């Protein structure tokens, strides 16, 4: 849990690593910059997360549904199909004899509209499959990768980078260096603005980030596909919010 001190600037003073109840010790993990602020005079919890972008994205979806109905809001069809539990629209969505998991998934995704759920127990290959879907879909347009935590996103992007095998796919991530994907050639975005610039200049094909990034209005419809890793851990409201950024929505449940 992040905590703040009562310094004049109200700066974040670290994160609680452990609490020892007998002697009343609190272990704080602190960066060099936080150490320069000196010891905290007292600790208070962080305030609630700012979810304004999420709320605005969900409101945009609701207004589209009010105007055109749940079926008629074509720009939000991936979100509508998710809520209505519909298979992807159009194309051949039937698995053919001899298909690998990847071939079957890509045939479905060629339908171009809708939501595909990939389900399976731990170790069944969801991340392996999802990473290769990301590389294949990057040929059609930018791919967004999100999850509940930076750690999960980085784990997925590690697999994407390992699976490139010479494919011209550049990967970026909106994250701090301490939680980033391990790839040496990763493009790290310290702010949201450079993400937009990179998309405009087509210098990245896969971008990882949390729902705070992909629910933003200035990223609306900027991605061909969004992959939600470990989607069962993400609230349905957040999934609707991030669907704002994509033309086609893919959910890894």
N, C-alpha and C positions, 0 to 999 in steps of 0.2 A: 504494500500500500504506500503510495506517495504521500508525503507530509510536507507541510510548510512551517517555516519558523515565523517568529513575530518581528523579524528585522524590518527596517524602514521600507525596504523594497518588497517585502513579503515574498522573497524568493523561495523556490523549492529547495529544501535542505537535504533531501535524500529520500531513500525508500527503506521501509522497515524490513529487515531481514529476519530478526528474531526478537522475542520478548521473554525475559527471564523474570518470573513472578516473585521468586523468593527474595532476591536482593533489589529488584526493581530496575534491572538493566534493560536497555533497549539498544539493539545493534542496528546501526544505520549503514546502508551502502551509499557512498557519496562519490561524486566525480571530483576531479581536481578543481573545477570551477566552483563547485559547491563548498569545497574545503576552504577556498579563499574567503568565503563569507563569514568564516569563524563558526564557533559552536552555536547551535540554536538555543535560544532562551527558553522556548517551550515549543511543543509540537501540536499541530491541529490537523485533522484530516483534510485532504483535498476537497474542493467543492464538487458538485455533480458535473458530469461530462456535458460539454456543450453539444447538443444534438440538433442545432438549428437547421443544418443542411439536410439532415434526415427528415425532419418535420416538413420542410419545404418540398422535398422530393415526393413524400407521401401525399402531401396536399395537391401537388401537380397531377399525380396519378388519380386522386379522388375527383378532381375537377374534370379531368378527361373522361372519367367514367360517368360523371353527372351529365356531361354534354352529349356523349355518344353511346353510353351504355358500356357494360363490361366487355361485350364482344366487339363494339364499334371503335373503341379507342385503339386504333391500329398501331400507333407509336408505342403503346404500352402493352402490346399483345403478349410479350414474354411474361410480364407480371400477371396479366389476366389468365393466361394459360396455366401458370403455376397455381393460382388460386382455384381454378376450375379443374385442376388435375388432368389437363389435356395433354396428349402426346404431341410431338412436333407436327406442324402443319405442312402438308404437301410432300412431294418426293416419295421415295421408297423407304418406308420406316420398318420394313420386315427384314429380319435377319435371314440371310441366304445361307444355304449349305456351304460349309467350308470357310465361312467368314471368321476372321479373328475378331477379338473384342474391338480392336482399333478400327478394323475395316467396317464393322457393323456400326460403331459409333459415328464414324465419319460419314457413312452413307445417310444416317439419320440427320446429322448436322447439315448436310447439303440441302435439306429442306428449307434452310435459311430463316425460318421463323419458328419461335417457340422455346420450350423448356425441355431439356433432357435430364432426367435423374439417373445417376449412376450409383447403385447401391451394392454394398457388400461388407462382410465383416473385416476387422483389422487383418492386414496381411494378404488381402485378396487381390491387390494390384490396382486400387483406385488411383493412387498418386502416380504410379507408373503409367497407367492409361491416360490420366488427365494431362500429364506433362507432354505426352506425344500428341494428344489432341490439340494442345496449345500451339505446338510447333506447326502442325498441319494447318490449323486455322489462321496462323499468322500470315500465310500466303494470301489470304482473302482480305485481311485488314488487321488493325491492332487488336491484341487480346489483353483483357484485364484479368488479373488474378487477385482474389480477395479471400479473406478468412476472418475468424474472430480475433486472431492475434498475429503480431508481427512474426512470432516464432513459427506458426503454422504456414504463413505466407512464404517465409524464407525457406522452409523445408520443401515446399512445393517448387519454388524457383530453383533450388539446388538440383532437383530432379529434371527440370526443364533444361537447365544449362548442361547437365550431364548427358541429356538425350539429343542434343543438337547434332552431333556427328557431322559437322561440316556445314550444316544448314545455316544460311545467312540470317540468323535470328538474334537480334540484340535485345538484351533483357535489362530493364530498369526497375528500380524499387524506390518508393517514397518511404524512407525509413532513416533512423539514425544509424551510424556506423556500428554501434554496439549490438544491433539486432538484425543486421543485414544478411542477405544471402552470401554464401562463401565464394562465389565465382570471382576470379580476379578481374574480369572485364565487365563486371556489373556497373551499370550507371546508377549512381546513388543520387536521388533527388532530396535535397534538404528542405524544399518548399514545394508548394503546389504549382507555382508559376512555371518553373522549368519543365514540369510534366507536359503542360500545354504546348510549350515551345518545341519540345522533342516530338510531340505528335504532329505539330504543324510541319516540322522539318523532316519527318519520317526517319528519325535517327534511332528510334526504338520500335520494336514490334510486339514485345510483351512487357506489360507494366504491372508490378505488384503494389498493393496498397490496401489500407483498411477501408471500411465503409465511409469514413470521414472524407476520403478522397473521391470515391466513385459516386457518391450521392450529390456532388456539387453540380450546380446548374451549368457552369462553364465547361463541364465534361459531358454534357447531355449528348447522347448518340455519337460519341467520339470513338467507340470501340465496336468492332464487328461481333465480338464474343466476350462474355464474362464467365469465368469459372469460379465458383464458390467452393473452396475446399472445406471439408468437414462442415458441410452446410447444416447438418443436424444440430450443431452447436450454436448457430446464428439464429437470432429471432427472425420471424417471418417479416416483421416490420422493416428490419434492416435489409433483408433480401429484396423486398419491394423497392426500398430506397436506392440500392445500388443498381437495380435493373434500369434505372434512368440512363446509365451511361452506354447501354449496349443496344445493338440491333437484334442480336440473337443471344439467348440466355441459356447457359449450361450450368446445372447444379450437380456437384459431387456430394451426394448424401452419404 
